[in-house]
């Protein structure tokens, strides 16, 4: 349970850091980053598996590179949800910044999971 909370906070920090690294992404404060992380977890749990299943042929033909597009679409969906429900501010200017941010989140999350040890059995 503690590792899950730490993983969630680290993901929010990664998203918040990405907003400072990339000029096309605007995220004003860490509270908005927490909301983005929660919505991204929700979208990745319920919407992403459906999109991955439907896009299996194109993902196969692109040798898996289409998954970056799916991850970018998930970020754009989170941006739309935040603007529609008015829960915070999160803007991604062009689509390409969503792709760059998706790659950044994937790599940074993978590294942080190796450091934190999420998914490993406790001895």
N, C-alpha and C positions, 0 to 999 in steps of 0.2 A: 504494500500500500504506500509506504514511504517512497519507494523507488518510482512509483507511478506519479506521485505528486512532484517529486524532483524532476522527473522526465518532462512533465507538463510545464513546469516553470522554466526549465532549460529550453524547451521548444519556444516558449514565449520570448525568452531572451534572444534566441536565434532570430526570430522574426523581427524583434525590435532592433537588433543589430543590423539586420538586412535592410531595414528602412534607412539607416544611416549610410550604409555602403552604396546603395543604388539610388540614383537621383530620380528615377521614375516611380518610386514607391514612397508614399507619404503615410506616416504613422506617428501621431503627435506625442503619445505618452505610453508608458508601460501598461497602464490599465487597458488601453485599446489593444495592446499586444496580447494581453491575457484573453480578451474577448475573441480576438482573431484565432488564437491557439485553440480555444474551446470550440469555436465554430468549425475550424479546420478539422479537429478531431471528429466532430459530429459528421461533417461532410465526407471525410475519409472512411468513416465507419459504414455509412448508409448509401451514399451516392456513388462513390468511387468503385466499389465492386461491380455495380451494375454497368457502369461505363467500361470497365476493364473487360467484362464478359462480352458486351456488345461489340467492342472494338478489337476483339481477339484477332480477326483476320488481318486488319491493317497493322496491328502491333507485330504480328508474325512477319509480315512482309517488310516492315521497317526495321526488323531485328531489334525490337524493343524500344526504339527511339520515340515512338508515338506515346509512350508512357510519360514523357516530359510534357507533351501537349495536354494529356489528361491531368497531370499535376498542376499545370498552369491554369487549366479550366477550373479546377477546384479552388484555386486562389481567387480567380475572378468571380466564382460563385459566392465565396465568402465576402468579397468586396461588395457584391450586389446585396447580399443579406444584411450586411452592416448598414448600407445606405437605405435599404427598404425599411428595416425595422428601427432605424435611427438609434442604434445602441453604441455607436462610436464612429470614429473617423478612420477610414482605411481606403486609400486611393492608389490604384495602379494605373499609370498614365497610358502607355501603349501595351499591347498584348505581349510584346517581346520582353518587357520587364517582368511580366508574370512568369515567363519561361526561365529567365535568368534567376529569379527569386526561387522558383521551384527547384532548380538544380542546386542552388545554394542551400536551401532548407534540407534537401535530401542528403547532401554531403555532410553538412554540419551536424545533422541529427544522427547520421551513421557514426560519425566520430564521437559524439557525446554519448551515444549508447554504448560504445566500446569502453569509454572511460568510466561511465557510471555502472555499467554491467547490467543493464536492463535485459531481462530475458534469461539470465543465468539462474540456475538453482542455487539457493543458499545452502551452504554446508553446515 
